[in-house]
């Protein structure tokens, strides 16, 4: 079997036209970004980076009657997301990778799966754990995405997991 010679031939054959890259600023998501960019460069793919404002924390504050704190937390998370997506866009541009940034609100695994369907992603590349990592092998967001996505999910270990 002869390997396709051009990025467009490889993309057509394997189907990595669009890669969804969930980002949260954690070391795991930064590792996943490096993998996603490498795949995108090799296959000529477009990367769709998504940051999800996790509304669970906001809802918890609202439920405690702490409305002003909830609004502040929402603004803080949006600013964090904008900074993370901006950093990813710059990193992609430096490598010649086309990146489209998306910010969503909701429960992370739900919004990641929805975003993958909305953009027509062929694969999702994400870290094993997010910014609130646990001691388990996979975080709850990665587990939910794997369970419900319906497309291939490449789960990249955190840098500390390589040791």
C-alpha positions, 0 to 999 in steps of 0.5 A, spaced: 500 500 500 502 506 498 501 512 503 498 518 500 503 523 498 499 530 499 496 533 505 489 533 501 490 526 499 491 524 506 485 528 509 480 525 504 483 518 505 483 518 513 478 524 514 481 529 518 478 535 515 476 538 521 479 537 528 475 539 535 480 541 540 477 542 547 481 547 551 481 549 558 488 552 559 491 545 563 497 542 562 493 536 559 489 541 554 496 544 552 499 537 550 493 535 546 493 542 542 500 540 540 498 533 538 492 536 534 496 541 531 501 536 529 495 532 526 493 538 522 499 540 519 500 532 517 493 532 514 492 539 512 486 539 517 482 545 520 482 545 528 476 548 531 478 550 538 473 550 543 473 553 550 466 551 555 464 556 560 463 551 565 456 553 568 456 548 574 460 553 578 455 559 576 449 555 578 452 553 584 453 560 586 446 562 584 443 556 588 446 559 594 443 566 593 450 569 591 448 572 585 453 577 584 459 572 585 455 568 580 456 574 575 463 575 577 465 568 576 461 568 569 465 574 567 472 571 569 471 564 566 469 568 559 475 572 560 479 566 561 476 562 555 478 568 551 485 568 553 486 561 552 483 561 545 487 567 543 493 563 545 491 557 541 490 562 535 497 565 535 500 558 536 496 555 530 498 561 526 505 560 528 505 553 525 501 555 519 495 551 522 488 554 521 484 555 527 477 557 528 475 559 536 469 557 539 466 559 546 460 555 549 457 555 555 454 549 559 456 542 561 463 541 558 462 534 555 455 536 553 458 542 549 464 539 546 460 533 543 455 539 541 460 543 538 463 537 534 457 535 531 456 543 529 462 544 526 462 537 522 469 534 526 472 528 524 475 527 530 476 530 537 483 531 540 483 532 548 487 531 554 485 526 559 484 531 565 482 538 565 484 544 570 480 540 575 484 533 574 482 528 579 486 522 581 483 517 576 485 515 569 480 519 565 477 526 568 469 526 567 469 531 561 474 526 557 469 520 559 463 523 557 466 525 550 468 518 549 461 516 551 457 520 547 461 523 541 460 518 536 467 520 532 474 518 534 477 521 540 484 521 541 485 522 549 492 525 550 496 524 557 498 530 561 505 531 561 506 528 568 503 522 566 508 521 561 513 519 567 
